[in-house]
Amino acid sequence: MLPSLSGRRDALKTLGCGFGYLAAAALASRTNPAQAAAGGVQSVNPLAAQPPHFTPRAKRVIFLFMQGGPSQVDTFDYKPALAQYDGDMRRFDDARVLAKTKEIKSHRVFRSPWKFKRYGDCGQPVSELFPHIAQHVDDLCFLKGMHTDGVAHGPSTLFLHTGSINLIRPSVGSWVLYGLGSENENLPGFVTLQPSMGNGGPRNYGNAFLPTRYQGTAVGRAGVPAEQARIRNLSNPRFSADQQRRQFELLRSVNAAQLAQHGQDQAMEAVIQSYELAWRMQEHAPGRFDISDEPEHVRRMYGIDEKGTDDFGRQCLIARRLAEAGVRYIQVNYGDNTNNPRWDQHSNLPQHATHAFNTDKPVAGLLQDLKQRGLLDDTLVWWGGEFGRTPYAQANGTGRDHNPYGFTSFLAGGGVKAGFSYGETDEFGHHAISGKVHMHDWHATLLHLLGLDHERLTYMHNGRPFRLTDVHGEVVREILA
């Protein structure tokens, strides 16, 4: 026999283990002004834009992740000593090798197969691998003293994304969304395009112990063409748009009255907002990922419809469209789902030429497009991998090993100095020796550029405050414009 039920709210909560109530309540979004004036409860969008700690230099981030570790000495960190001592056997202090052999080994110095040339007013040396990016060096800020934790792809990739090697911690994008909210209530605030399922997988864009609303939204996945990348299940073919809207409005009005009568519930409000966002995304999100309305000259700028550059070019163009729409943190992934990430050339360094070709024109197109639209000033573009590569030939062969001790990333826009190079590696490009920037320091600086104090951006979990930089990190003020 059914228990006595005191009303519709109790019935929905009791029947079907409460799922009927949950689903109905989740559609009861925020109260309209008339309901609020009548004493109704007005829900608050948990992803609404939040004030920063101080005046920001950037409003959003586009991270161009080069999975696998591009070689700094073959791209942007020119080292004449590699050519001078090419073929010589020299001892290199390398913890990765030391852990395996228990002794410091001699390795063959390996010159870069590519020529370097200086570009721009700043005179930045750039490898012939990147002729298009080279045209933008006066807009770029190079960090040549980067170093990080972890010598394998999995740990270093996790560290780059979360600031931790072995603990489940929120990703950079989740921390940014938690601190600042979103500029657009119709789209996710944190989007990652075609992420890899390996080397951390979803943890690289996960929220960990932060509320689930701060997790990244994955669009597509590595190995699937960008042309097919979409947010799944956005449409309902069973009902027309008008039918869905009328159904939604009815349920919203019914449940708004219930919320006004029984008071607020934070957990319920969070579910309400997730359903509300999903509803709005049905109308707004598809257009952001549809580049068919872009002019032909813009498509050419990104290398779209061209062999090699089409896939990454589409990702970069979508990133610009998302930035334009107010998405707070956008990650564009150049990677795959194999055990050997794309830039990971242990035995075939010339393969770097393929990956450089595939990404050079799209990245340059993104920089040019952002600049001509006035978006580069308040958009921070970050290009880099989880580590670099050794200046010597691995096992005296034709490739380079992992190198977390000194590598290069570059930045553009968003309050960093343009046409500037900071930091230096030793004469062979192995270890950072000056202007050293640890990954914790870069995370602190990224947050600072967004107007967030990395020491104040905390979240209580398991009885103690956590932050992206843990107990480390210093803002690199030397690169601030």
Buried (B, 14 or more C-beta within 10 A) or exposed (E): EEEEEEEEBEBBBBEEEEEBBBBBBBBBBBBBEEBBEEEBBBBEBBBEBBEBBEEBBBBBBBBBBBBBBBBBBBBBBBBEBBEEBEEEEEEBEBEBBEEEEEEEBEBBBBBBBBEBEEBBEBEBBBBBBBBBBBBBBBBBBBBBBBBBBBBBBBBBBBBBBBBBBEEEBBBBBBBBBBBBBBBBBBBBBBBBBBBBBBBBBEBBBBBBBBBEBBBBBBBBBBEEEBEEBBBEEBEEEEEEEEEBBEEBEEBBEBBBBBBBEEEEBEEBBBBBBBBBBBBBBBEBBEEBBEBEEBEEEBBBBBBBEEEBBBBBBBBBBBBBBBBBBBBBBBBBBBBBBEEEBBBBBBBEBEBBBBBBBBBBBBBBBBBBBBBEEEBBBBBBBBBBBBBBBBBBBBEEBBBBBBBBBBBBBBBBBBBBBBBBBBBBBBBBBBBBBEBBBBBBBBBBBBBBBBBBBBBEBBBEEEEEEBBBBBEBBEBBEEBBE
